[in-house]
Amino acid sequence: MKNHTSSILAKLGARDRTRAVLKAIELGYLPREIFEPRSVGALPAEEGPPPQHPGKQAVPIR
């Protein structure tokens, strides 16, 4: 696995995995929107909160 990772780093001209991901995004190999950070606690509009089990009530976190 180390040889495979080293090969990818060399092909992208990156010195570590983080820079390899950034270079891959820059070159269009990876979509940028997958790696954009979301604010803590934010859910995408299509997901919403998790479903509740019948007969169970949500307990508020303090």
LINMORA-V497919 format. One line per field, one symbol per residue. ss: DSSP state (H for helix, E for strand, C for the rest). phi: phi as a letter, one per 20 degrees, with the letter a starting at -180 (. if undefined). burial: # if it has 24 or more other ideal C-beta (glycine too) atoms within 12 Angstrom, else .. A space follows every 10 residues. Layout:
ss=???
phi=???
burial=???
//
This chain:
ss=CHHHHHHHHH HHCCCCHHHH HHHHHHCCCC CHHHHCCCCC CCCCCCCCCC CCCCCCCCCC CC
phi=.fffffffgf femdebffff fffffgenfc ffffdffdff nfdggfemff fefgnddfef ed
burial=.......... .#.......# .......... .......... .......... .......... ..
//
